[in-house]
Amino acid sequence: MVTLENIFSHWITEKYLQRSGIYHAITVAETAFSLARERDLNEEIAAKAALLHDIGHYEWYTDGKWNYDEYRKHDIHAIKGAERAHKLLIRLGEDRETAKEVSLCVLLHTDSYLPFALGSQRSPLQNAVWEADMLNEEEQGRHHYKKMERKEAVRRLQKLDEQIFPVENPHAGSV
């Protein structure tokens, strides 16, 4: 079983989530989990995809200053993110079907890199990840700069893991 905490604690995740914002990743994972639960969708895939949805972000500077407009014009983070997410999950021992579904959700969490809008072409699960991201978005990418301590991130992911992978009580049903 590959947990959200396992994913978050890997050095690759830590490296790339520093760029896109830990607060944003955790908040979107929590929201995607809730939306999936409400809609009777796969909560595990929704949370994992939402946690990793921006793992493909890169930095775009002009004359030493962050240039959001240039970044948006040349953005392919969903493509890079889908590849990184898949490779990471396979490395961690994730089931191949789950890794693929998570990667597809990462790929389709935005259509900013496409010359057309995806709209209703997303599956309900992919749409839940997209919607969770949209609910947390702020102008000029400010949602990527909100801070969260690593300890708080781990605590919140452990809470999600407990809901996704409930531990059965070994004493349940005994007399």
FENWOMO-V156968 format. One record per pair of residues at least 6 apart in sequence whose C-alpha atoms are under 7 Angstrom apart, sorted by sequence separation. I is the first residue (numbers start at 1). J is the second residue. D is the distance in whole Angstrom. If there is no record, write none. Layout:
# FENWOMO-V156968
i = {I,I}
j = {J,J}
d = {D,D}
This chain:
# FENWOMO-V156968
i = {7,8,36,37,60,61,90,111,137,36,60,111,136,90,33,36,89,60,33,86,32,33,86,32,30,86,109,29,32,85,108,29,57,83,109,110,29,56,82,105,109,28,29,56,82,28,54,54,56,82,105,25,26,56,81,82,25,55,81,25,54,53,56,78,79,78,78,52,20,20,76,17,19,75,16,4,45,49,53,48,49,52,49,53,45,49,68,46,50,46,41,2,2,2,36,35,32,32,32,31,28,28,28,24,24,44,43,21,23,20,21,23,21,22,23,22,26,5,5,4,5,4,3}
j = {13,14,42,43,66,67,96,117,143,43,67,118,143,99,43,46,99,71,46,99,46,47,100,47,47,103,126,47,50,103,126,48,77,103,129,130,50,77,103,126,130,50,51,78,104,51,77,78,80,106,129,50,51,81,106,107,51,81,107,52,81,81,84,106,107,107,110,85,54,57,113,55,57,113,55,48,98,102,106,102,103,106,105,109,102,106,140,125,129,129,125,92,93,94,128,128,128,129,132,132,132,133,136,143,144,164,164,144,146,144,145,147,146,147,148,148,153,154,157,157,158,161,161}
d = {7,6,6,6,6,5,7,6,6,5,6,6,7,7,5,7,6,5,6,5,6,5,6,6,7,6,7,5,6,6,7,7,5,7,6,6,5,4,5,5,4,6,5,6,7,7,7,7,5,5,7,7,6,4,6,5,5,5,7,7,6,7,7,6,6,5,7,6,6,6,6,6,7,6,5,6,7,5,5,7,7,7,6,7,6,6,7,7,6,6,6,7,7,6,7,6,6,5,5,5,5,6,7,6,6,6,7,5,6,5,6,6,7,7,5,6,7,6,6,6,6,6,6}
